[in-house]
């Protein structure tokens, strides 16, 4: 069956080949045959033209239809420009090789006429009926007046019909647009109405709880006044005051005098309290509105309200996002109050947003509580590349280009004068250091990576290296201990490789080859198998170490190299890049969450640190920036350097923040700049 099919196709192909390559005689014979057969004259003419076009009308040099045909003495035709160009280089015919000069070529008038006629036929063949009519009229075809009137009537009717169809089409397009616009606006209206309903419900809920708190405070005030008015309570209250006064005032004082002295001492203890029970009662008897007004007018409340208005758009987006998500997941709603207080009536998402609003407005600045100089007398380069707290936040280690790991006691740095800030442990290394990572299980183990590509595990107690891994071929930028499997650590290098190590083995356990330099690596805190890798290819590659053939997901969005990756939680990943942005990603849903802008970072590693709610990074303006994870603009910042304006400008241009690290579950962080200055900063109202 296959052979039959093949046989049916082959002849057709061969016949076409004959038609395309036949000589003049066969073509003429075929044309004569078709002319003799009635009704085949037109087809025969077209066939003849096709054959001639295929052979005689093509220039042997350029293989295109001949333009401005010229004939040689040996009988071959060429394009004028083709043959002239050829004769500039050679003096022979391109077809037969006979000797030929420019004086032996002549215009081929007959071929030029044939080409013009063929071209006209082709144009006429492909022309529209309107073109045919125009050509006929232009060529002077005889048309009667009656025929012209008929044609004009027909054309006018055709014109009206086309205008009608075009008008209908335009109206349909406009109608479709208006329908789409109405649908879109109705959807927006429905969304706004739904949001307004959420806001209305939440206003009622918050008002109800505010009234409950006010009533609870009133009940407490009434109870306190009743206790103060009770003679037994007053007697019990006066007795310890008398005993206290007896040690200061002469025993010859009367009981009344002792009571007065007691009131005087009470006044010393609390300057704002009144000197008598009546004064205390008057203070407690403030109306709810007066107390509310005093709170509203307080500087703290005003400042927090100002922060809300300054970031209103981001807070609005955060509220609506959480409220909508909560409304869509009512069946999965769980009790979220960590203090055990069940707020009945709170709708899904409202409590989450209240937590964001509370934490965001709680702080507005960074305050310095301690400072130390990390620089060495014998090293001019004092850049601190990495700062890390130990497992219990009692010690912190620093490392940088000075080729030393220094371990400080945090309480000493905070509580003692700057002059006595000395490291409790110091370990010398062979190369400049890029990163540190404390083991969160073994308190005295810390890992380092250096510019020679060596990954070292140190014992801080003995000040000796426990393991040294030298498989990386270039500078190792990052190292990190696993939180769930303390014997495992991961490193990334300029050799485009990610390596996984075990402190019980001398060689790497796993090796991931990538196409770009590795800038940072980080274990997921909730898994010993998942690792985030930041690369110079602008992407974050999220790997499952059980299958390293391909990443679980590649997060795209940064426009330059990804310098740091840190996990806020097992599902939230923060990244920093030299495109002057931080980004927050959801590694569970594999999607971007938010982009943070405000700091400047275009060429240096400026540090990144996270806690449950906040993200902090350095800047090439010698400043530290803190972002709340729900707000894209900075919540607070602090500038290193002199208070003098000129010196400050010089600092901003000369130095940058090189390392930052949060103290676990605390508003306190360590920061260092390229000058070797380390500051302990705390978020403040």
MIMARVO-717251 format. One line per 3 residues: number of its first residue (from 1); their letters; for each residue x, y, z of C-alpha. Coordinates in nm, 3 decimals, padded with zeros to 5 digits, m for minus. Each point is the difference from the previous one (the first is absolute). Layout:
// MIMARVO-717251
NUM) A) X Y Z; ...
//
This chain:
// MIMARVO-717251
1) XXX) 00.000 00.000 00.000; 00.290 00.228 00.077; 00.152 m00.078 m00.339
4) XXX) m00.325 00.088 m00.181; m00.017 00.336 00.179; 00.358 00.078 m00.085
7) XXX) m00.060 m00.089 m00.362; m00.298 00.235 m00.014; 00.201 00.293 00.126
10) XXX) 00.320 m00.039 m00.198; m00.131 00.058 m00.352; m00.160 00.326 00.099
13) XXX) 00.332 00.126 00.126; 00.185 m00.112 m00.312; m00.254 00.166 m00.235
16) XXX) 00.047 00.330 00.185; 00.371 m00.042 m00.035; m00.032 m00.045 m00.377
19) XXX) m00.212 00.310 m00.030; 00.252 00.201 00.195; 00.306 m00.117 m00.190
22) XXX) m00.121 m00.072 m00.352; 00.164 00.165 m00.300; m00.160 00.243 m00.243
25) XXX) m00.108 m00.270 m00.244; m00.186 m00.213 00.256; m00.165 00.309 00.147
28) XXX) m00.114 00.116 m00.343; m00.132 m00.344 m00.084; m00.193 m00.016 00.324
31) XXX) m00.142 00.348 m00.058; m00.100 m00.093 m00.358; m00.172 m00.313 00.126
34) XXX) m00.199 00.193 00.256; m00.088 00.270 m00.256; m00.129 m00.258 m00.245
37) XXX) m00.223 m00.139 00.269; m00.291 00.252 00.014; m00.012 00.227 00.302
40) XXX) 00.363 m00.062 00.103; 00.159 00.301 m00.165; 00.007 00.217 00.313
43) XXX) 00.148 m00.277 00.214; 00.255 m00.077 m00.272; 00.108 00.363 m00.011
46) XXX) 00.039 00.011 00.377; 00.199 m00.324 m00.008; 00.230 00.138 m00.269
49) XXX) 00.055 00.317 00.200; 00.076 m00.205 00.310; 00.256 m00.208 m00.187
52) XXX) 00.160 00.305 m00.155; m00.001 00.176 00.338; 00.173 m00.295 00.159
55) XXX) 00.278 m00.016 m00.256; 00.037 00.281 m00.247; m00.099 00.284 00.230
58) XXX) 00.259 m00.079 00.266; 00.342 00.161 m00.001; 00.271 m00.275 00.015
61) XXX) 00.206 00.215 00.235; m00.249 00.123 00.266; m00.266 m00.267 m00.070
64) XXX) m00.271 00.267 00.018; m00.238 00.129 m00.271; 00.216 00.194 m00.245
67) XXX) 00.000 00.376 00.042; 00.107 00.217 m00.299; 00.094 m00.299 m00.215
70) XXX) 00.327 00.004 m00.203; 00.102 m00.261 m00.259; 00.357 m00.123 m00.051
73) XXX) 00.167 m00.077 m00.332; m00.023 m00.368 00.087; m00.380 00.021 00.041
76) XXX) m00.059 00.009 00.379; m00.210 00.256 00.186; 00.083 00.154 00.340
79) XXX) m00.098 00.290 00.221; 00.200 00.303 m00.112; 00.152 00.062 00.345
82) XXX) 00.082 m00.370 00.046; 00.191 m00.038 m00.328; 00.178 00.335 00.033
85) XXX) 00.115 m00.087 00.351; 00.118 m00.341 m00.122; 00.196 00.151 m00.291
88) XXX) 00.181 00.233 00.240; 00.158 m00.308 00.152; 00.013 m00.249 m00.288
91) XXX) m00.017 00.016 m00.379; m00.207 m00.309 m00.075; m00.363 m00.103 m00.024
94) XXX) m00.134 m00.142 00.331; m00.204 m00.261 m00.193; 00.230 m00.135 m00.273
97) XXX) 00.340 00.141 00.093; 00.068 00.164 m00.339; 00.205 00.314 m00.003
100) XXX) m00.217 00.304 00.062; 00.053 00.375 00.048; m00.228 00.286 00.089
103) XXX) m00.011 00.104 m00.365; m00.157 m00.335 m00.093; m00.322 00.038 00.201
106) XXX) m00.316 00.157 m00.144; m00.349 00.090 00.129; m00.249 m00.288 m00.043
109) XXX) m00.309 00.203 m00.097; m00.214 m00.303 m00.080; 00.062 m00.163 00.338
112) XXX) m00.067 00.328 00.178; m00.338 00.029 m00.177; m00.085 m00.358 00.091
115) XXX) 00.090 00.070 00.362; m00.225 00.308 00.005; m00.291 m00.194 m00.151
118) XXX) 00.050 m00.288 00.242; 00.012 00.242 00.290; m00.323 00.165 m00.123
121) XXX) m00.166 m00.342 m00.029; 00.103 m00.092 00.352; m00.132 00.332 00.136
124) XXX) m00.326 m00.045 m00.188; m00.031 m00.357 00.125; 00.040 00.102 00.364
127) XXX) m00.193 00.328 m00.026; m00.337 00.047 00.165; m00.318 00.060 m00.202
130) XXX) 00.026 00.368 00.082; 00.350 00.010 m00.144; m00.124 m00.179 m00.314
133) XXX) m00.274 00.257 m00.040; 00.240 00.287 00.051; 00.248 m00.146 m00.249
136) XXX) m00.277 m00.051 m00.254; m00.116 00.359 00.033; 00.355 00.129 m00.014
139) XXX) 00.067 m00.199 m00.316; m00.302 00.168 m00.166; m00.249 m00.286 m00.005
142) XXX) m00.332 00.098 m00.159; m00.272 00.034 00.267; m00.346 00.144 m00.065
145) XXX) m00.162 00.269 00.216; m00.270 m00.243 00.107; 00.262 m00.248 00.119
148) XXX) 00.180 00.274 00.192; m00.327 00.104 00.171; m00.064 m00.361 00.092
151) XXX) 00.351 m00.037 00.138; m00.032 00.323 00.201; m00.331 m00.113 00.149
154) XXX) 00.153 m00.333 00.088; 00.304 00.168 00.156; m00.218 00.244 00.196
157) XXX) m00.206 m00.287 00.138; 00.316 m00.191 00.084; 00.137 00.310 00.176
160) XXX) m00.317 00.044 00.208; 00.009 m00.366 00.097; 00.364 00.016 00.105
163) XXX) m00.059 00.321 00.197; m00.293 m00.167 00.176; 00.207 m00.307 00.086
166) XXX) 00.290 00.214 00.122; m00.234 00.211 00.217; m00.154 m00.316 00.147
169) XXX) 00.345 m00.143 00.068; 00.111 00.323 00.171; m00.314 00.000 00.215
172) XXX) 00.060 m00.365 00.091; 00.360 00.071 00.100; m00.112 00.297 00.211
175) XXX) m00.276 m00.208 00.159; 00.242 m00.282 00.080; 00.239 00.247 00.161
178) XXX) m00.277 00.153 00.211; m00.119 m00.343 00.109; 00.353 m00.097 00.102
181) XXX) 00.045 00.331 00.182; m00.330 m00.043 00.184; 00.094 m00.354 00.099
184) XXX) 00.337 00.116 00.130; m00.148 00.291 00.194; m00.273 m00.223 00.145
187) XXX) 00.267 m00.240 00.119; 00.192 00.291 00.153; m00.323 00.128 00.157
190) XXX) m00.080 m00.342 00.142; 00.352 m00.023 00.137; m00.026 00.347 00.154
193) XXX) m00.343 m00.082 00.146; 00.139 m00.321 00.145; 00.298 00.189 00.143
196) XXX) m00.235 00.261 00.147; m00.202 m00.277 00.159; 00.318 m00.144 00.151
199) XXX) 00.096 00.344 00.131; m00.349 00.058 00.142; 00.001 m00.336 00.178
202) XXX) 00.350 00.061 00.137; m00.088 00.352 00.120; m00.296 m00.144 00.191
205) XXX) 00.216 m00.276 00.143; 00.279 00.233 00.108; m00.248 00.249 00.149
208) XXX) m00.164 m00.280 00.198; 00.332 m00.119 00.139; 00.109 00.356 00.074
211) XXX) m00.318 00.053 00.203; 00.062 m00.328 00.182; 00.351 00.115 00.090
214) XXX) m00.135 00.337 00.114; m00.263 m00.168 00.220; 00.259 m00.235 00.145
217) XXX) 00.217 00.297 00.089; m00.297 00.178 00.158; m00.081 m00.308 00.206
220) XXX) 00.359 m00.014 00.114; m00.005 00.370 00.093; m00.323 m00.037 00.199
223) XXX) 00.136 m00.303 00.181; 00.321 00.186 00.079; m00.195 00.300 00.139
226) XXX) m00.212 m00.231 00.214; 00.312 m00.160 00.139; 00.150 00.341 00.076
229) XXX) m00.318 00.108 00.179; m00.009 m00.318 00.213; 00.128 00.088 00.358
232) XXX) 00.153 m00.345 00.042; 00.190 00.033 m00.325; 00.108 00.351 00.094
235) XXX) 00.122 m00.126 00.339; 00.190 m00.288 m00.162; 00.141 00.242 m00.251
238) XXX) 00.107 00.249 00.267; 00.170 m00.262 00.218; 00.294 m00.079 m00.228
241) XXX) 00.041 00.373 m00.063; 00.035 00.059 00.375; 00.258 m00.276 00.021
244) XXX) 00.194 00.156 m00.283; m00.016 00.345 00.155; 00.116 m00.130 00.339
247) XXX) 00.346 m00.065 m00.144; 00.035 00.355 m00.129; m00.199 00.225 00.232
250) XXX) 00.017 00.023 00.375; m00.227 m00.238 00.192; m00.132 00.302 00.185
253) XXX) m00.209 00.091 m00.306; m00.372 m00.050 00.038; m00.197 m00.251 m00.200
256) XXX) m00.146 00.286 m00.202; 00.345 00.132 m00.068; 00.113 m00.347 m00.102
259) XXX) m00.287 m00.022 m00.243; 00.097 00.333 m00.150; 00.357 m00.114 m00.030
262) XXX) m00.122 m00.312 m00.167; m00.185 00.211 m00.252; 00.316 00.201 m00.054
265) XXX) 00.200 m00.316 m00.068; m00.267 m00.125 m00.236; 00.029 00.328 m00.184
268) XXX) 00.374 m00.052 m00.035; m00.053 m00.347 m00.136; m00.250 00.109 m00.263
271) XXX) 00.044 00.363 m00.101; m00.317 m00.001 m00.205; m00.218 m00.136 00.286
274) XXX) m00.184 00.233 00.235; 00.103 00.038 00.365; m00.331 m00.117 00.142
277) XXX) m00.263 m00.262 m00.059; m00.233 00.269 m00.132; 00.253 00.095 m00.261
280) XXX) 00.039 m00.364 m00.098; m00.375 m00.035 m00.020; m00.021 00.306 m00.221
283) XXX) 00.260 m00.149 m00.230; m00.184 m00.330 m00.017; m00.331 00.178 m00.050
286) XXX) 00.097 00.136 m00.342; m00.275 m00.063 m00.250; 00.063 m00.242 m00.285
289) XXX) m00.009 00.278 m00.255; 00.257 00.205 00.192; 00.234 m00.297 00.022
292) XXX) m00.053 m00.077 m00.365; 00.073 00.361 m00.093; 00.315 00.004 00.210
295) XXX) 00.116 m00.317 m00.172; m00.088 00.130 m00.344; 00.190 00.321 00.061
298) XXX) 00.305 m00.176 00.139; 00.315 00.032 m00.203; 00.030 m00.376 m00.050
301) XXX) m00.350 m00.035 m00.143; 00.050 00.297 m00.230; 00.329 m00.140 m00.126
304) XXX) m00.152 m00.342 m00.067; m00.292 00.155 m00.186; 00.245 00.201 m00.206
307) XXX) 00.177 m00.323 m00.099; m00.331 m00.149 m00.108; m00.080 00.296 m00.225
310) XXX) 00.353 00.003 m00.144; m00.037 m00.362 m00.115; m00.377 00.002 m00.050
313) XXX) 00.001 m00.146 m00.352; 00.216 m00.298 00.094; m00.199 m00.058 00.318
316) XXX) m00.324 00.017 m00.196; 00.129 m00.258 m00.246; 00.114 m00.222 00.287
319) XXX) m00.337 00.023 00.176; m00.203 m00.080 m00.312; 00.229 m00.285 m00.096
322) XXX) m00.022 m00.165 00.341; m00.373 00.068 00.030; m00.079 m00.150 m00.340
325) XXX) 00.218 m00.301 00.061; m00.160 m00.053 00.336; m00.349 00.026 m00.147
328) XXX) 00.086 m00.258 m00.266; 00.126 m00.244 00.261; m00.263 00.023 00.270
331) XXX) m00.033 m00.375 00.019; 00.372 m00.023 00.086; 00.002 00.281 00.253
334) XXX) 00.171 m00.089 00.324; 00.045 00.176 00.329; 00.313 00.215 m00.043
337) XXX) 00.022 00.193 00.325; 00.334 m00.106 00.151; m00.098 00.141 00.341
340) XXX) m00.298 m00.229 00.034; m00.253 00.285 m00.021; m00.275 m00.099 m00.240
343) XXX) m00.141 00.313 m00.162; m00.345 m00.112 m00.090; m00.135 00.177 m00.307
346) XXX) 00.339 00.077 m00.153; m00.023 m00.079 m00.368; 00.264 m00.192 m00.192
349) XXX) 00.302 00.211 m00.085; m00.081 00.289 00.235; 00.209 m00.134 00.285
352) XXX) 00.289 m00.068 m00.235; m00.016 00.357 m00.126; m00.023 00.136 00.355
355) XXX) 00.321 m00.186 00.077; 00.168 00.159 m00.302; m00.130 00.346 00.089
358) XXX) 00.111 m00.036 00.362; 00.351 m00.118 m00.079; 00.047 00.247 m00.285
361) XXX) m00.106 00.309 00.197; 00.180 m00.115 00.314; 00.342 00.106 m00.130
364) XXX) 00.115 00.297 m00.205; 00.375 00.028 00.052; 00.318 m00.185 00.085
367) XXX) 00.182 00.096 00.318; 00.367 m00.074 00.071; 00.052 m00.180 00.332
370) XXX) 00.364 m00.105 m00.047; 00.289 00.048 m00.239; 00.339 m00.161 m00.046
373) XXX) 00.293 00.029 m00.237; 00.076 m00.324 m00.177; 00.314 00.123 m00.176
376) XXX) 00.348 m00.137 00.066; 00.306 00.218 00.040; 00.191 m00.212 m00.249
379) XXX) m00.271 m00.016 m00.266; m00.116 00.301 m00.198; m00.288 m00.197 m00.153
382) XXX) m00.268 m00.038 00.265; m00.306 m00.103 m00.200; m00.221 m00.235 00.202
385) XXX) m00.146 m00.249 m00.247; m00.215 m00.196 00.243; m00.149 00.023 00.351
388) XXX) m00.180 m00.295 00.162; m00.155 m00.069 00.340; 00.054 m00.338 00.161
391) XXX) m00.279 m00.241 00.092; m00.096 00.180 00.322; 00.071 00.359 m00.112
394) XXX) 00.264 00.027 00.270; 00.299 00.025 m00.233; 00.043 00.148 m00.344
397) XXX) 00.279 m00.054 m00.250; 00.140 00.233 m00.264; 00.213 m00.071 m00.304
400) XXX) 00.133 00.193 m00.296; 00.302 00.097 m00.202; 00.225 00.014 00.310
403) XXX) 00.028 m00.384 m00.012; m00.127 m00.040 00.356; m00.309 m00.138 00.164
406) XXX) m00.076 00.197 00.315; m00.253 m00.112 00.258; m00.150 00.256 00.240
409) XXX) m00.228 m00.034 00.300; m00.315 00.195 m00.082; m00.084 00.106 00.357
412) XXX) 00.352 00.139 00.048; m00.020 00.202 m00.320; m00.335 00.148 00.104
415) XXX) 00.073 00.063 00.366; 00.370 00.087 00.012; 00.174 00.317 m00.127
418) XXX) 00.130 m00.004 m00.356; 00.363 m00.003 00.115; m00.029 m00.352 00.149
421) XXX) m00.162 m00.172 m00.297; 00.240 m00.283 m00.066; m00.076 m00.334 m00.165
424) XXX) m00.024 m00.300 00.228; 00.126 m00.222 m00.283; 00.205 00.083 m00.307
427) XXX) 00.101 m00.242 m00.277; 00.236 00.078 m00.288; m00.073 m00.128 m00.351
430) XXX) 00.210 m00.037 m00.314; m00.225 00.208 m00.224; m00.257 00.277 00.004
433) XXX) m00.336 m00.116 00.131; m00.333 00.045 m00.175; m00.261 m00.167 00.223
436) XXX) m00.065 m00.156 00.343; m00.266 m00.242 00.123; m00.045 m00.118 00.360
439) XXX) m00.121 m00.352 00.058; m00.344 00.034 00.166; 00.043 m00.333 00.183
442) XXX) 00.368 m00.016 00.095; 00.060 00.336 00.167; 00.378 00.004 m00.041
445) XXX) 00.007 m00.084 m00.374; 00.014 00.271 m00.265; 00.061 m00.034 m00.375
448) XXX) 00.181 00.247 m00.224; 00.057 00.044 m00.373; 00.292 00.190 m00.147
451) XXX) 00.143 00.155 m00.315; 00.209 m00.312 m00.076; m00.314 m00.214 m00.020
454) XXX) 00.067 m00.178 00.330; m00.292 m00.087 00.229; 00.110 m00.049 00.361
457) XXX) m00.183 m00.119 00.311; 00.151 00.147 00.318; m00.023 m00.091 00.366
460) XXX) m00.022 00.334 00.180; 00.095 m00.159 00.333; 00.331 m00.148 m00.120
463) XXX) 00.052 00.267 m00.268; 00.090 m00.276 m00.247; m00.153 m00.112 m00.328
466) XXX) m00.206 m00.315 00.018; m00.037 m00.059 m00.375; 00.140 00.166 m00.311
469) XXX) m00.157 m00.046 m00.343; 00.205 00.110 m00.301; m00.204 m00.120 m00.298
472) XXX) m00.112 00.341 m00.122; 00.223 00.133 m00.277; m00.073 00.370 00.054
475) XXX) m00.115 00.238 00.272; m00.278 m00.141 00.219; m00.251 00.276 00.069
478) XXX) m00.241 m00.169 00.237; m00.035 m00.284 00.251; m00.294 m00.108 00.214
481) XXX) m00.070 m00.268 00.262; m00.328 m00.188 m00.015; m00.229 00.070 00.295
484) XXX) m00.173 m00.337 m00.011; 00.308 m00.215 m00.075; 00.291 00.165 00.188
487) XXX) 00.270 m00.218 m00.158; m00.088 00.131 m00.350; 00.113 00.324 m00.159
490) XXX) m00.014 00.150 m00.349; 00.231 00.240 m00.184; 00.001 00.195 m00.327
493) XXX) 00.292 00.127 m00.204; 00.117 00.198 m00.300; 00.078 m00.335 m00.163
496) XXX) m00.377 m00.025 m00.069; m00.038 m00.293 00.238; m00.214 m00.062 00.305
499) XXX) 00.143 m00.262 00.233; m00.163 m00.178 00.292; 00.229 m00.119 00.280
502) XXX) m00.031 m00.224 00.305; 00.223 00.064 00.300; 00.041 m00.378 00.031
505) XXX) 00.152 m00.031 m00.348; 00.309 00.149 m00.161; m00.147 00.041 m00.350
508) XXX) m00.312 00.170 m00.127; m00.323 m00.197 00.014; m00.170 00.171 m00.297
511) XXX) 00.111 00.227 m00.281; m00.229 00.222 m00.210; 00.152 00.147 m00.316
514) XXX) m00.156 00.324 m00.111; 00.063 00.238 m00.289; 00.076 00.317 00.198
517) XXX) 00.197 00.109 00.305; m00.163 m00.086 00.334; m00.035 00.301 00.231
520) XXX) m00.200 m00.147 00.289; m00.150 m00.323 00.135; m00.246 m00.064 00.283
523) XXX) m00.171 m00.304 00.150; m00.374 00.018 00.055; m00.033 00.011 00.383
526) XXX) m00.280 m00.257 m00.011; 00.171 m00.254 m00.225; 00.337 m00.169 m00.041
529) XXX) m00.069 m00.062 m00.371; m00.094 00.342 m00.137; 00.264 00.260 m00.084
532) XXX) m00.034 00.346 m00.158; 00.283 00.109 m00.230; 00.052 00.360 m00.111
535) XXX) 00.197 00.036 m00.321; 00.167 00.255 m00.225; m00.257 m00.095 m00.268
538) XXX) m00.254 00.222 00.188; m00.204 m00.302 00.114; m00.062 m00.198 00.320
541) XXX) 00.013 m00.375 m00.052; m00.193 m00.200 00.261; 00.127 m00.358 00.022
544) XXX) m00.119 m00.320 00.160; 00.325 m00.183 00.079; m00.171 m00.334 m00.052
547) XXX) m00.021 00.081 m00.371; 00.262 00.247 m00.121; m00.051 m00.060 m00.372
550) XXX) m00.213 00.315 m00.013; m00.115 00.263 00.252; m00.346 m00.023 00.150
553) XXX) m00.058 00.356 m00.113; 00.195 00.294 m00.140; m00.107 00.338 00.138
556) XXX) 00.045 00.279 m00.255; m00.039 00.373 00.048; 00.334 00.150 00.101
559) XXX) 00.183 00.189 m00.273; 00.352 m00.061 00.134; 00.191 m00.257 00.205
562) XXX) m00.174 m00.139 00.309; 00.243 00.069 00.287; m00.191 m00.144 00.301
565) XXX) m00.287 m00.236 00.077; m00.152 m00.039 00.349; m00.309 m00.185 00.131
568) XXX) m00.247 00.184 00.223; m00.192 m00.326 00.043; m00.012 m00.339 m00.175
571) XXX) m00.222 00.154 m00.271; 00.132 00.360 m00.019; 00.328 00.076 m00.175
574) XXX) 00.162 00.344 m00.022; 00.265 00.089 m00.258; 00.231 00.295 m00.062
577) XXX) 00.150 00.108 m00.330; 00.232 00.261 m00.142; m00.304 00.142 m00.182
580) XXX) m00.071 00.197 00.324; m00.303 m00.210 00.094; m00.097 m00.264 00.250
583) XXX) m00.267 m00.254 m00.091; m00.221 m00.230 00.200; m00.102 m00.338 m00.146
586) XXX) m00.243 m00.274 00.098; 00.191 m00.328 m00.048; m00.311 m00.204 00.072
589) XXX) m00.213 00.160 m00.273; 00.308 00.085 m00.213; m00.102 00.362 m00.052
592) XXX) 00.131 00.352 00.071; m00.155 00.184 00.295; 00.153 00.348 00.020
595) XXX) 00.285 00.222 m00.118; 00.177 00.238 00.240; 00.170 00.320 m00.113
598) XXX) 00.173 00.285 00.180; 00.364 m00.100 00.049; 00.282 00.025 m00.255
601) XXX) 00.191 m00.311 m00.108; 00.164 m00.023 m00.342; 00.341 m00.165 00.045
604) XXX) 00.077 m00.114 00.358; m00.120 m00.271 00.235; m00.185 00.212 00.258
607) XXX) m00.146 m00.272 00.223; m00.349 m00.140 00.057; m00.165 m00.123 00.319
610) XXX) m00.356 m00.099 00.092; m00.219 m00.085 00.295; m00.366 m00.097 00.014
613) XXX) m00.133 00.345 m00.094; 00.288 00.216 m00.121; 00.265 m00.002 m00.273
616) XXX) 00.315 00.210 00.035; 00.278 00.074 m00.246; 00.288 00.237 m00.054
619) XXX) 00.043 00.270 m00.256; 00.284 00.154 m00.197; m00.096 00.332 00.161
622) XXX) 00.146 m00.126 00.332; m00.352 m00.054 00.137; m00.195 m00.292 00.145
625) XXX) m00.359 m00.045 m00.120; m00.276 m00.198 00.170; m00.317 m00.113 m00.181
628) XXX) m00.312 m00.158 00.140; m00.073 m00.305 m00.212; m00.352 00.127 m00.083
631) XXX) 00.109 00.352 m00.109; 00.217 00.075 m00.302; 00.152 00.323 00.136
634) XXX) 00.253 00.028 00.286; m00.140 00.004 00.353; 00.322 00.137 00.154
637) XXX) 00.360 00.075 m00.091; 00.324 00.111 00.161; 00.304 00.168 m00.150
640) XXX) 00.353 m00.079 00.115; 00.260 00.272 00.016; 00.050 00.350 00.130
643) XXX) m00.277 00.238 00.100; 00.187 00.272 m00.189; m00.177 00.058 m00.332
646) XXX) 00.317 00.014 m00.212; 00.145 m00.310 00.164; m00.334 m00.172 m00.037
649) XXX) m00.004 00.064 m00.374; 00.352 m00.142 m00.025; m00.107 m00.308 00.199
652) XXX) m00.293 m00.061 m00.232; 00.229 00.002 m00.300; 00.297 m00.186 00.148
655) XXX) m00.143 m00.275 00.220; m00.278 m00.255 m00.014; m00.170 m00.240 00.239
658) XXX) 00.162 m00.340 m00.041; m00.179 m00.231 00.247; m00.317 m00.013 00.211
661) XXX) m00.148 m00.258 00.237; m00.318 m00.007 00.213; 00.002 m00.134 00.353
664) XXX) m00.257 m00.281 00.006; m00.359 00.115 00.068; 00.125 00.340 00.105
667) XXX) m00.005 00.359 m00.132; 00.380 00.005 00.045; 00.250 m00.045 m00.281
670) XXX) 00.371 00.011 m00.069; 00.124 00.211 m00.291; 00.345 00.063 m00.145
673) XXX) 00.133 00.225 m00.272; 00.300 m00.006 m00.231; 00.193 00.224 00.238
676) XXX) 00.000 m00.272 00.266; m00.253 00.165 00.231; m00.248 m00.235 00.169
679) XXX) m00.317 00.136 00.159; m00.270 m00.163 00.206; m00.330 00.152 m00.110
682) XXX) m00.346 m00.044 00.145; m00.335 00.092 m00.153; m00.164 00.278 00.198
685) X) m00.328 00.193 m00.009
//
